């Protein structure tokens, strides 16, 4: 057995670091993405989205552009934004068949990844899976809860505020402030969206 240079992991003889069983990065061809296949996860785009969310959150918090009920610590919001999509990564790497089904439906329907996984009746969505992974990793409860609610966090905060004040909660309210600021205007831009 030989060792790979960057990681030192042992590989069986006759295999390479770029073996078919490992996830591959989707390549661009003429500005379009090819159809999703097993292992096609655009890690660069996934990471760029996560970093963009973290930068947007930092701008909002450090510039006092949001009215916050309490002080947010840099490590909490930065970690939350960087890891908010970890549940998608878990599904894409470890449950490829299910992920491919969601992606196929996402591409054909033009709906977001989240809407598609909810419509298909998943037991847990990527947000809940991410929350579980981070909880098991002993991250702070604030970070874990925020990742688990990252699509509904502003709604959850509004609902709690309306319960506290006794005012009526507006039906159909849905926000995605950090994601919207990072270019996720209802469409999935976390590295899993392929052009049809």
HUCORVEN-V183887 format. One line per field, one symbol per residue. ss: DSSP state (@ for helix, = for strand, . for the rest). psi: psi as a letter, one per 20 degrees, with the letter a starting at -180 (. if undefined). burial: b if it has 16 or more other C-alpha atoms within 10 Angstrom, else e. A space follows every 10 residues. Layout:
ss=???
psi=???
burial=???
//
This chain:
ss=.==......= =......... ...=...==. .==......= ..@@@@@@@@ @@@@@@@@@@ @@........ ...@@@@@@@ @@@..@@@@@ @@@@.@@@@@ @@@@@@@@@. ..@@@@@@@. .....@@@@@ @@@@@@.... @@@@@@@@.. ..@@@@@@@@ @@@@@..... ......@@@@ @......... ......
psi=qrqqghhjqp qqqjrrhkqh iqpqppqqok iqqrqprpin pnhghghggg hggggggggg ghjliqoqhr ppqghghggg ghjhjhhhgg ghgilggggh gggghgghhj rrgghghghi lqgqrhghgg ggghgijkrq hgggghghjh hjghgggggg ghggijrppp qjpprlgggg hjjmmiqokj jjpqq.
burial=eeeeeeeeee eeeeeeeeee eebbebeeee eeeeebebbb bbbebbbbbb bbbbbbbbeb beeeeeeeee eeeeebbbbb bbbbbbbbbb bbbeebeebb ebbbbbbeee bbbbebbeee eeeebbbbbb bbebbeeeee eebbbbbbbb bbbbbeebbe eeeeeeeeee eeeebbbbbe ebbbeebbbb bbbbee
//
